[in-house]
Amino acid sequence: MNITKRIDRLTSTPMLRKILFLVGIGWLFDACDQGMVSGVLAAIGGEWTLSTGQLGLLSSIGMLGMCIGAALSGMAADKFGRRKVIMLTLLIYGVASGVSAFSVNYTMLIVMRFFTGFGLGGELPAASTLVSELSPTKIRGRNVIILESFWAWGWIVASMVSYLVIPQFGWRAALLVGAVPALFAAILRAAVPESPRYLEQIGKHEEADRIVSAMEAQAGEVTEDYVTLNDEVEEGGGKVRFAELWSRKYLSTTIVLWAVWFGINIGYYGFVLWTPTLLMAKGFTMVKSFEFTMIMCLAQLPGYASAGYLVERIGRKPVLVIYFLGTAVASGLFGNAATIGQVITFGCLLYFFSLGAWGCVYAYTPEVYPTRVRGTGCGWASAFGRVGAFLGALVVPVIYQAFGSSGGYGKVFIFLTIVFVVVAAIVLIFGKETKGQSLEMITE
């Protein structure tokens, strides 16, 4: 029995839950940084008298860093291992975020936000790949969504920091609040093991066997007939296989995956980075807009929980379609909200469905490629998605300015509604189901 079959027959173990928590803590601080960008934009724009264009570049430069970081880290994860990549990228992110707090001018802040994005973008696909590869088939999607749910806690922390810290102590203090714990999380991750599937792929059978044997012992399982893989074993890491993503075997998979990542990024970051600023332009105070955003962020938790429940029962494809369409409807309603009650209600629905969709996207992505190219596939899908995030952060202020303060707010959310409807249609027509299938069998 090889490593894949041994992992797939297990249930959740204390070791797996510990790994999920330690990887999730880093994910939380990644989200905290991204969540505070919207608050920083609202605060720094007035302090440094920045134009809308400068604010747009500041919000999107991190996405450019995430794009490059995701592409490089995905290939590095296939070459050097998942564990090394998530350790290094979290360290890069933490240092860059901390230095951002001491920026003396706009240019320095732009450079530091790029490197912050580089570390963040590099970590996320490698971390989700690691958790997916360590998880048994029957709880694999749920586990990755649980990992993604740490994003919600990060945004909740970020909204509280924006609400309590930025008005009182300024945006520099907010960036420091996120950076210091992130560096501590990097140290905690030293206890996270490498992916046994990856270790077996590169010929490190004894190490892979030792990790899985520890999980089996906790689950009360015993394997005495361990069979190693003999095909495509490459000592010291595999070759970078970007071209394989575009081979006939994976062409349609790659196109669909990249389209989904592009769409969810342009839609999600199109509203999430600009919500406090747009609410302020609608007439609410900075403190009040932060308060609304904090309330909306709480809706992410049931969004993840419901997606995690449904993804192992009705499948990845139905959940993606339902939650993308739900996000589209909520976006249209939020764009036409006229009262405080409507702003909060429709905003909560927007966060509920969009983050549920995000969780399922992260669960689905590692499942459509084999181990030898999984990191590269996840990394490049994420990288292309960040192009959408970069454009979304830039397009929103352009649309808003084109229609003015009276009509711009509604037009922004009409645009985002269309984006989410298109993504839902792509998944419905071209997506494939991966529920209940072994990671190494899905692409066969």
Secondary structure as a PSIPRED ss2 file (coil, helix, strand):
# PSIPRED VFORMAT (PSIPRED V4.0)

   1 M C   1.000  0.000  0.000
   2 N C   1.000  0.000  0.000
   3 I H   0.000  1.000  0.000
   4 T H   0.000  1.000  0.000
   5 K H   0.000  1.000  0.000
   6 R H   0.000  1.000  0.000
   7 I H   0.000  1.000  0.000
   8 D H   0.000  1.000  0.000
   9 R C   1.000  0.000  0.000
  10 L C   1.000  0.000  0.000
  11 T C   1.000  0.000  0.000
  12 S C   1.000  0.000  0.000
  13 T C   1.000  0.000  0.000
  14 P H   0.000  1.000  0.000
  15 M H   0.000  1.000  0.000
  16 L H   0.000  1.000  0.000
  17 R H   0.000  1.000  0.000
  18 K H   0.000  1.000  0.000
  19 I H   0.000  1.000  0.000
  20 L H   0.000  1.000  0.000
  21 F H   0.000  1.000  0.000
  22 L H   0.000  1.000  0.000
  23 V H   0.000  1.000  0.000
  24 G H   0.000  1.000  0.000
  25 I H   0.000  1.000  0.000
  26 G H   0.000  1.000  0.000
  27 W H   0.000  1.000  0.000
  28 L H   0.000  1.000  0.000
  29 F H   0.000  1.000  0.000
  30 D H   0.000  1.000  0.000
  31 A H   0.000  1.000  0.000
  32 C H   0.000  1.000  0.000
  33 D H   0.000  1.000  0.000
  34 Q H   0.000  1.000  0.000
  35 G H   0.000  1.000  0.000
  36 M H   0.000  1.000  0.000
  37 V H   0.000  1.000  0.000
  38 S H   0.000  1.000  0.000
  39 G H   0.000  1.000  0.000
  40 V H   0.000  1.000  0.000
  41 L H   0.000  1.000  0.000
  42 A H   0.000  1.000  0.000
  43 A H   0.000  1.000  0.000
  44 I H   0.000  1.000  0.000
  45 G H   0.000  1.000  0.000
  46 G H   0.000  1.000  0.000
  47 E H   0.000  1.000  0.000
  48 W C   1.000  0.000  0.000
  49 T C   1.000  0.000  0.000
  50 L C   1.000  0.000  0.000
  51 S C   1.000  0.000  0.000
  52 T H   0.000  1.000  0.000
  53 G H   0.000  1.000  0.000
  54 Q H   0.000  1.000  0.000
  55 L H   0.000  1.000  0.000
  56 G H   0.000  1.000  0.000
  57 L H   0.000  1.000  0.000
  58 L H   0.000  1.000  0.000
  59 S H   0.000  1.000  0.000
  60 S H   0.000  1.000  0.000
  61 I H   0.000  1.000  0.000
  62 G H   0.000  1.000  0.000
  63 M H   0.000  1.000  0.000
  64 L H   0.000  1.000  0.000
  65 G H   0.000  1.000  0.000
  66 M H   0.000  1.000  0.000
  67 C H   0.000  1.000  0.000
  68 I H   0.000  1.000  0.000
  69 G H   0.000  1.000  0.000
  70 A H   0.000  1.000  0.000
  71 A H   0.000  1.000  0.000
  72 L H   0.000  1.000  0.000
  73 S H   0.000  1.000  0.000
  74 G H   0.000  1.000  0.000
  75 M H   0.000  1.000  0.000
  76 A H   0.000  1.000  0.000
  77 A H   0.000  1.000  0.000
  78 D H   0.000  1.000  0.000
  79 K H   0.000  1.000  0.000
  80 F H   0.000  1.000  0.000
  81 G C   1.000  0.000  0.000
  82 R H   0.000  1.000  0.000
  83 R H   0.000  1.000  0.000
  84 K H   0.000  1.000  0.000
  85 V H   0.000  1.000  0.000
  86 I H   0.000  1.000  0.000
  87 M H   0.000  1.000  0.000
  88 L H   0.000  1.000  0.000
  89 T H   0.000  1.000  0.000
  90 L H   0.000  1.000  0.000
  91 L H   0.000  1.000  0.000
  92 I H   0.000  1.000  0.000
  93 Y H   0.000  1.000  0.000
  94 G H   0.000  1.000  0.000
  95 V H   0.000  1.000  0.000
  96 A H   0.000  1.000  0.000
  97 S H   0.000  1.000  0.000
  98 G H   0.000  1.000  0.000
  99 V H   0.000  1.000  0.000
 100 S H   0.000  1.000  0.000
 101 A C   1.000  0.000  0.000
 102 F C   1.000  0.000  0.000
 103 S C   1.000  0.000  0.000
 104 V C   1.000  0.000  0.000
 105 N C   1.000  0.000  0.000
 106 Y H   0.000  1.000  0.000
 107 T H   0.000  1.000  0.000
 108 M H   0.000  1.000  0.000
 109 L H   0.000  1.000  0.000
 110 I H   0.000  1.000  0.000
 111 V H   0.000  1.000  0.000
 112 M H   0.000  1.000  0.000
 113 R H   0.000  1.000  0.000
 114 F H   0.000  1.000  0.000
 115 F H   0.000  1.000  0.000
 116 T H   0.000  1.000  0.000
 117 G H   0.000  1.000  0.000
 118 F H   0.000  1.000  0.000
 119 G H   0.000  1.000  0.000
 120 L H   0.000  1.000  0.000
 121 G H   0.000  1.000  0.000
 122 G H   0.000  1.000  0.000
 123 E H   0.000  1.000  0.000
 124 L H   0.000  1.000  0.000
 125 P H   0.000  1.000  0.000
 126 A H   0.000  1.000  0.000
 127 A H   0.000  1.000  0.000
 128 S H   0.000  1.000  0.000
 129 T H   0.000  1.000  0.000
 130 L H   0.000  1.000  0.000
 131 V H   0.000  1.000  0.000
 132 S H   0.000  1.000  0.000
 133 E H   0.000  1.000  0.000
 134 L H   0.000  1.000  0.000
 135 S C   1.000  0.000  0.000
 136 P C   1.000  0.000  0.000
 137 T H   0.000  1.000  0.000
 138 K H   0.000  1.000  0.000
 139 I H   0.000  1.000  0.000
 140 R H   0.000  1.000  0.000
 141 G H   0.000  1.000  0.000
 142 R H   0.000  1.000  0.000
 143 N H   0.000  1.000  0.000
 144 V H   0.000  1.000  0.000
 145 I H   0.000  1.000  0.000
 146 I H   0.000  1.000  0.000
 147 L H   0.000  1.000  0.000
 148 E H   0.000  1.000  0.000
 149 S H   0.000  1.000  0.000
 150 F H   0.000  1.000  0.000
 151 W H   0.000  1.000  0.000
 152 A H   0.000  1.000  0.000
 153 W H   0.000  1.000  0.000
 154 G H   0.000  1.000  0.000
 155 W H   0.000  1.000  0.000
 156 I H   0.000  1.000  0.000
 157 V H   0.000  1.000  0.000
 158 A H   0.000  1.000  0.000
 159 S H   0.000  1.000  0.000
 160 M H   0.000  1.000  0.000
 161 V H   0.000  1.000  0.000
 162 S H   0.000  1.000  0.000
 163 Y H   0.000  1.000  0.000
 164 L H   0.000  1.000  0.000
 165 V C   1.000  0.000  0.000
 166 I H   0.000  1.000  0.000
 167 P H   0.000  1.000  0.000
 168 Q H   0.000  1.000  0.000
 169 F H   0.000  1.000  0.000
 170 G C   1.000  0.000  0.000
 171 W H   0.000  1.000  0.000
 172 R H   0.000  1.000  0.000
 173 A H   0.000  1.000  0.000
 174 A H   0.000  1.000  0.000
 175 L H   0.000  1.000  0.000
 176 L H   0.000  1.000  0.000
 177 V H   0.000  1.000  0.000
 178 G H   0.000  1.000  0.000
 179 A H   0.000  1.000  0.000
 180 V H   0.000  1.000  0.000
 181 P H   0.000  1.000  0.000
 182 A H   0.000  1.000  0.000
 183 L H   0.000  1.000  0.000
 184 F H   0.000  1.000  0.000
 185 A H   0.000  1.000  0.000
 186 A H   0.000  1.000  0.000
 187 I H   0.000  1.000  0.000
 188 L H   0.000  1.000  0.000
 189 R H   0.000  1.000  0.000
 190 A H   0.000  1.000  0.000
 191 A H   0.000  1.000  0.000
 192 V C   1.000  0.000  0.000
 193 P C   1.000  0.000  0.000
 194 E C   1.000  0.000  0.000
 195 S C   1.000  0.000  0.000
 196 P H   0.000  1.000  0.000
 197 R H   0.000  1.000  0.000
 198 Y H   0.000  1.000  0.000
 199 L H   0.000  1.000  0.000
 200 E H   0.000  1.000  0.000
 201 Q H   0.000  1.000  0.000
 202 I C   1.000  0.000  0.000
 203 G C   1.000  0.000  0.000
 204 K C   1.000  0.000  0.000
 205 H H   0.000  1.000  0.000
 206 E H   0.000  1.000  0.000
 207 E H   0.000  1.000  0.000
 208 A H   0.000  1.000  0.000
 209 D H   0.000  1.000  0.000
 210 R H   0.000  1.000  0.000
 211 I H   0.000  1.000  0.000
 212 V H   0.000  1.000  0.000
 213 S H   0.000  1.000  0.000
 214 A H   0.000  1.000  0.000
 215 M H   0.000  1.000  0.000
 216 E H   0.000  1.000  0.000
 217 A H   0.000  1.000  0.000
 218 Q H   0.000  1.000  0.000
 219 A H   0.000  1.000  0.000
 220 G C   1.000  0.000  0.000
 221 E C   1.000  0.000  0.000
 222 V C   1.000  0.000  0.000
 223 T C   1.000  0.000  0.000
 224 E C   1.000  0.000  0.000
 225 D C   1.000  0.000  0.000
 226 Y C   1.000  0.000  0.000
 227 V C   1.000  0.000  0.000
 228 T C   1.000  0.000  0.000
 229 L C   1.000  0.000  0.000
 230 N C   1.000  0.000  0.000
 231 D C   1.000  0.000  0.000
 232 E C   1.000  0.000  0.000
 233 V C   1.000  0.000  0.000
 234 E C   1.000  0.000  0.000
 235 E C   1.000  0.000  0.000
 236 G C   1.000  0.000  0.000
 237 G C   1.000  0.000  0.000
 238 G C   1.000  0.000  0.000
 239 K C   1.000  0.000  0.000
 240 V C   1.000  0.000  0.000
 241 R C   1.000  0.000  0.000
 242 F H   0.000  1.000  0.000
 243 A H   0.000  1.000  0.000
 244 E H   0.000  1.000  0.000
 245 L H   0.000  1.000  0.000
 246 W H   0.000  1.000  0.000
 247 S C   1.000  0.000  0.000
 248 R C   1.000  0.000  0.000
 249 K C   1.000  0.000  0.000
 250 Y C   1.000  0.000  0.000
 251 L H   0.000  1.000  0.000
 252 S H   0.000  1.000  0.000
 253 T H   0.000  1.000  0.000
 254 T H   0.000  1.000  0.000
 255 I H   0.000  1.000  0.000
 256 V H   0.000  1.000  0.000
 257 L H   0.000  1.000  0.000
 258 W H   0.000  1.000  0.000
 259 A H   0.000  1.000  0.000
 260 V H   0.000  1.000  0.000
 261 W H   0.000  1.000  0.000
 262 F H   0.000  1.000  0.000
 263 G H   0.000  1.000  0.000
 264 I H   0.000  1.000  0.000
 265 N H   0.000  1.000  0.000
 266 I H   0.000  1.000  0.000
 267 G H   0.000  1.000  0.000
 268 Y H   0.000  1.000  0.000
 269 Y H   0.000  1.000  0.000
 270 G H   0.000  1.000  0.000
 271 F H   0.000  1.000  0.000
 272 V H   0.000  1.000  0.000
 273 L C   1.000  0.000  0.000
 274 W C   1.000  0.000  0.000
 275 T H   0.000  1.000  0.000
 276 P H   0.000  1.000  0.000
 277 T H   0.000  1.000  0.000
 278 L H   0.000  1.000  0.000
 279 L H   0.000  1.000  0.000
 280 M H   0.000  1.000  0.000
 281 A H   0.000  1.000  0.000
 282 K C   1.000  0.000  0.000
 283 G C   1.000  0.000  0.000
 284 F C   1.000  0.000  0.000
 285 T C   1.000  0.000  0.000
 286 M H   0.000  1.000  0.000
 287 V H   0.000  1.000  0.000
 288 K H   0.000  1.000  0.000
 289 S H   0.000  1.000  0.000
 290 F H   0.000  1.000  0.000
 291 E H   0.000  1.000  0.000
 292 F H   0.000  1.000  0.000
 293 T H   0.000  1.000  0.000
 294 M H   0.000  1.000  0.000
 295 I H   0.000  1.000  0.000
 296 M H   0.000  1.000  0.000
 297 C H   0.000  1.000  0.000
 298 L H   0.000  1.000  0.000
 299 A C   1.000  0.000  0.000
 300 Q H   0.000  1.000  0.000
 301 L H   0.000  1.000  0.000
 302 P H   0.000  1.000  0.000
 303 G H   0.000  1.000  0.000
 304 Y H   0.000  1.000  0.000
 305 A H   0.000  1.000  0.000
 306 S H   0.000  1.000  0.000
 307 A H   0.000  1.000  0.000
 308 G H   0.000  1.000  0.000
 309 Y H   0.000  1.000  0.000
 310 L H   0.000  1.000  0.000
 311 V H   0.000  1.000  0.000
 312 E C   1.000  0.000  0.000
 313 R C   1.000  0.000  0.000
 314 I C   1.000  0.000  0.000
 315 G C   1.000  0.000  0.000
 316 R H   0.000  1.000  0.000
 317 K H   0.000  1.000  0.000
 318 P H   0.000  1.000  0.000
 319 V H   0.000  1.000  0.000
 320 L H   0.000  1.000  0.000
 321 V H   0.000  1.000  0.000
 322 I H   0.000  1.000  0.000
 323 Y H   0.000  1.000  0.000
 324 F H   0.000  1.000  0.000
 325 L H   0.000  1.000  0.000
 326 G H   0.000  1.000  0.000
 327 T H   0.000  1.000  0.000
 328 A H   0.000  1.000  0.000
 329 V H   0.000  1.000  0.000
 330 A H   0.000  1.000  0.000
 331 S H   0.000  1.000  0.000
 332 G H   0.000  1.000  0.000
 333 L H   0.000  1.000  0.000
 334 F H   0.000  1.000  0.000
 335 G H   0.000  1.000  0.000
 336 N C   1.000  0.000  0.000
 337 A C   1.000  0.000  0.000
 338 A C   1.000  0.000  0.000
 339 T C   1.000  0.000  0.000
 340 I H   0.000  1.000  0.000
 341 G H   0.000  1.000  0.000
 342 Q H   0.000  1.000  0.000
 343 V H   0.000  1.000  0.000
 344 I H   0.000  1.000  0.000
 345 T H   0.000  1.000  0.000
 346 F H   0.000  1.000  0.000
 347 G H   0.000  1.000  0.000
 348 C H   0.000  1.000  0.000
 349 L H   0.000  1.000  0.000
 350 L H   0.000  1.000  0.000
 351 Y H   0.000  1.000  0.000
 352 F H   0.000  1.000  0.000
 353 F H   0.000  1.000  0.000
 354 S H   0.000  1.000  0.000
 355 L H   0.000  1.000  0.000
 356 G H   0.000  1.000  0.000
 357 A H   0.000  1.000  0.000
 358 W H   0.000  1.000  0.000
 359 G H   0.000  1.000  0.000
 360 C H   0.000  1.000  0.000
 361 V H   0.000  1.000  0.000
 362 Y H   0.000  1.000  0.000
 363 A H   0.000  1.000  0.000
 364 Y H   0.000  1.000  0.000
 365 T H   0.000  1.000  0.000
 366 P H   0.000  1.000  0.000
 367 E H   0.000  1.000  0.000
 368 V H   0.000  1.000  0.000
 369 Y C   1.000  0.000  0.000
 370 P C   1.000  0.000  0.000
 371 T H   0.000  1.000  0.000
 372 R H   0.000  1.000  0.000
 373 V H   0.000  1.000  0.000
 374 R H   0.000  1.000  0.000
 375 G H   0.000  1.000  0.000
 376 T H   0.000  1.000  0.000
 377 G H   0.000  1.000  0.000
 378 C H   0.000  1.000  0.000
 379 G H   0.000  1.000  0.000
 380 W H   0.000  1.000  0.000
 381 A H   0.000  1.000  0.000
 382 S H   0.000  1.000  0.000
 383 A H   0.000  1.000  0.000
 384 F H   0.000  1.000  0.000
 385 G H   0.000  1.000  0.000
 386 R H   0.000  1.000  0.000
 387 V H   0.000  1.000  0.000
 388 G H   0.000  1.000  0.000
 389 A H   0.000  1.000  0.000
 390 F H   0.000  1.000  0.000
 391 L H   0.000  1.000  0.000
 392 G H   0.000  1.000  0.000
 393 A H   0.000  1.000  0.000
 394 L H   0.000  1.000  0.000
 395 V H   0.000  1.000  0.000
 396 V H   0.000  1.000  0.000
 397 P H   0.000  1.000  0.000
 398 V H   0.000  1.000  0.000
 399 I H   0.000  1.000  0.000
 400 Y H   0.000  1.000  0.000
 401 Q H   0.000  1.000  0.000
 402 A H   0.000  1.000  0.000
 403 F H   0.000  1.000  0.000
 404 G H   0.000  1.000  0.000
 405 S H   0.000  1.000  0.000
 406 S H   0.000  1.000  0.000
 407 G H   0.000  1.000  0.000
 408 G H   0.000  1.000  0.000
 409 Y H   0.000  1.000  0.000
 410 G H   0.000  1.000  0.000
 411 K H   0.000  1.000  0.000
 412 V H   0.000  1.000  0.000
 413 F H   0.000  1.000  0.000
 414 I H   0.000  1.000  0.000
 415 F H   0.000  1.000  0.000
 416 L H   0.000  1.000  0.000
 417 T H   0.000  1.000  0.000
 418 I H   0.000  1.000  0.000
 419 V H   0.000  1.000  0.000
 420 F H   0.000  1.000  0.000
 421 V H   0.000  1.000  0.000
 422 V H   0.000  1.000  0.000
 423 V H   0.000  1.000  0.000
 424 A H   0.000  1.000  0.000
 425 A H   0.000  1.000  0.000
 426 I H   0.000  1.000  0.000
 427 V H   0.000  1.000  0.000
 428 L H   0.000  1.000  0.000
 429 I H   0.000  1.000  0.000
 430 F H   0.000  1.000  0.000
 431 G C   1.000  0.000  0.000
 432 K C   1.000  0.000  0.000
 433 E C   1.000  0.000  0.000
 434 T C   1.000  0.000  0.000
 435 K C   1.000  0.000  0.000
 436 G C   1.000  0.000  0.000
 437 Q C   1.000  0.000  0.000
 438 S C   1.000  0.000  0.000
 439 L C   1.000  0.000  0.000
 440 E C   1.000  0.000  0.000
 441 M C   1.000  0.000  0.000
 442 I C   1.000  0.000  0.000
 443 T C   1.000  0.000  0.000
 444 E C   1.000  0.000  0.000
